[in-house]
Amino acid sequence: MSSSGKDRIIVALDTPDTAQAVRWVEQLTGSVGAFKLGLEFLHAQGPQGVREVQHAGADRLFFDGKFSDIPNTVAGAVRSTCALQPWLLNVHAMAGGAAMRAARDAAEAAGGEMRSLVIAVTVLTSLDEAALAAIGVPGAVQDQVVRLARLARESGMDGVVASPLEIAAIRAACGPDFLIVTPGVRPAGGATHDQARVATPGAAVRAGADYLVLGRAITGAADPKAAAAAIAAEIEAAAA
């Protein structure tokens, strides 16, 4: 992993519109490390939209498909996704160990040594303990996140997606080489929007995050490039 602050920023292209996503990529290429396309875009534009964003300069792409299904279906989804050669893709840890192993095997078969990295979503950053209890998962959010992170590591995942508040516990449980990608990152004073478990970029890096996912804090700024530069500087200061 690069020590550069900008290389640790993943910008979420949260739009269903290819032209808008391309504009953000053209604005920010060279100022951030990667771009993320999520369900809103993927369902609106499909593989052709992904290719257009890559052609615009998104060489390092996080395909945020959050696959969760039976192992055979997850494997098929990963195979189809790997045809687009993303840097990173994800599955839901709650799909279980067999589904995660199927995802890893499919990525390896598709890409060999140049395969896409596969990480698992632990608990969505919009959920708190009350929300988890309502769907039948009692107890502390951190306990559930760490349990799923351990399962992900045992199932061959390269890492996990987890909120800033669980980074240190995951790092302690899963070791220094387990990738932690962290959404729910907001500059000091920024709006939390629809996420419940958030932290500043500096706090997330000090806790042990490898990569930070930021969307509206950059794409919604008056000057996205300047916003990215300020966040990169905060990351480097925190990592020093």
MOBEL-V730553 format. One record per backbone hydrogen bond with DSSP energy under -1.0 kcal/mol. NH is the residue of the N-H (numbers start at 1). CO is the residue of the C=O. E is the energy in kcal/mol with one decimal. If there is no record, write none. Layout:
nh->NH co->CO e->E
nh->NH co->CO e->E
//
This chain:
nh->8 co->5 e->-1.2
nh->9 co->6 e->-1.5
nh->10 co->212 e->-3.1
nh->11 co->34 e->-2.5
nh->12 co->214 e->-2.1
nh->13 co->36 e->-2.9
nh->14 co->12 e->-1.6
nh->15 co->13 e->-1.7
nh->21 co->17 e->-2.2
nh->22 co->18 e->-2.8
nh->23 co->19 e->-2.1
nh->24 co->20 e->-2.2
nh->25 co->21 e->-2.2
nh->26 co->22 e->-2.7
nh->27 co->23 e->-2.2
nh->28 co->24 e->-2.2
nh->29 co->25 e->-2.2
nh->31 co->28 e->-2.8
nh->33 co->6 e->-1.3
nh->33 co->9 e->-1.5
nh->34 co->9 e->-1.6
nh->35 co->60 e->-2.1
nh->36 co->11 e->-3.1
nh->37 co->62 e->-2.3
nh->42 co->38 e->-2.8
nh->43 co->39 e->-2.4
nh->45 co->41 e->-3.1
nh->46 co->42 e->-1.5
nh->49 co->45 e->-1.3
nh->50 co->46 e->-1.8
nh->51 co->47 e->-2.4
nh->52 co->48 e->-2.0
nh->53 co->49 e->-2.0
nh->54 co->50 e->-2.5
nh->55 co->51 e->-2.7
nh->56 co->52 e->-1.4
nh->57 co->54 e->-1.6
nh->58 co->53 e->-1.6
nh->59 co->57 e->-2.1
nh->62 co->35 e->-3.1
nh->63 co->88 e->-3.2
nh->64 co->37 e->-2.5
nh->65 co->63 e->-1.6
nh->67 co->90 e->-1.7
nh->74 co->70 e->-2.4
nh->75 co->71 e->-2.7
nh->76 co->72 e->-1.9
nh->77 co->73 e->-2.3
nh->78 co->74 e->-2.4
nh->79 co->75 e->-2.5
nh->80 co->76 e->-2.3
nh->81 co->77 e->-2.3
nh->82 co->78 e->-2.7
nh->84 co->81 e->-2.2
nh->85 co->82 e->-1.5
nh->87 co->61 e->-1.5
nh->88 co->61 e->-2.0
nh->89 co->117 e->-2.1
nh->91 co->119 e->-1.9
nh->92 co->67 e->-3.1
nh->93 co->121 e->-2.4
nh->95 co->92 e->-1.8
nh->96 co->93 e->-2.2
nh->100 co->96 e->-2.0
nh->101 co->97 e->-2.6
nh->102 co->98 e->-2.1
nh->103 co->99 e->-2.0
nh->104 co->100 e->-2.4
nh->105 co->101 e->-2.6
nh->106 co->102 e->-2.3
nh->107 co->103 e->-2.2
nh->108 co->104 e->-2.3
nh->109 co->105 e->-2.4
nh->110 co->106 e->-1.9
nh->111 co->107 e->-2.3
nh->112 co->108 e->-2.5
nh->114 co->111 e->-1.8
nh->115 co->112 e->-1.4
nh->117 co->87 e->-2.5
nh->119 co->89 e->-2.3
nh->120 co->159 e->-1.9
nh->121 co->91 e->-2.9
nh->122 co->161 e->-1.8
nh->127 co->124 e->-1.9
nh->132 co->128 e->-2.3
nh->133 co->129 e->-2.6
nh->134 co->130 e->-1.8
nh->136 co->133 e->-1.7
nh->137 co->132 e->-2.5
nh->144 co->140 e->-1.6
nh->145 co->141 e->-2.6
nh->146 co->142 e->-2.7
nh->147 co->143 e->-2.1
nh->148 co->144 e->-2.3
nh->149 co->145 e->-2.5
nh->150 co->146 e->-2.5
nh->151 co->147 e->-1.9
nh->152 co->148 e->-2.5
nh->153 co->149 e->-2.4
nh->154 co->150 e->-2.5
nh->155 co->151 e->-1.4
nh->156 co->153 e->-1.5
nh->157 co->152 e->-2.6
nh->158 co->118 e->-2.9
nh->160 co->179 e->-2.5
nh->161 co->120 e->-2.8
nh->162 co->181 e->-2.0
nh->166 co->163 e->-1.5
nh->170 co->166 e->-2.3
nh->171 co->167 e->-2.8
nh->172 co->168 e->-2.2
nh->173 co->169 e->-1.9
nh->174 co->170 e->-3.0
nh->175 co->171 e->-1.8
nh->179 co->158 e->-2.4
nh->181 co->160 e->-2.7
nh->182 co->211 e->-2.9
nh->186 co->199 e->-2.7
nh->190 co->187 e->-2.7
nh->195 co->192 e->-1.8
nh->196 co->125 e->-2.5
nh->197 co->125 e->-1.5
nh->199 co->184 e->-1.6
nh->204 co->200 e->-2.2
nh->205 co->201 e->-2.2
nh->206 co->202 e->-2.5
nh->207 co->203 e->-1.7
nh->209 co->204 e->-2.3
nh->210 co->180 e->-2.2
nh->211 co->180 e->-1.7
nh->212 co->8 e->-2.9
nh->213 co->182 e->-2.7
nh->214 co->10 e->-2.5
nh->218 co->215 e->-2.0
nh->219 co->215 e->-2.9
nh->220 co->216 e->-1.4
nh->221 co->218 e->-1.3
nh->227 co->223 e->-2.4
nh->228 co->224 e->-2.5
nh->229 co->225 e->-2.1
nh->230 co->226 e->-2.2
nh->231 co->227 e->-2.0
nh->232 co->228 e->-2.6
nh->233 co->229 e->-2.2
nh->234 co->230 e->-1.8
nh->235 co->231 e->-2.3
nh->236 co->232 e->-2.4
nh->237 co->233 e->-2.2
nh->238 co->234 e->-2.2
nh->239 co->235 e->-2.0
nh->240 co->236 e->-1.1
//
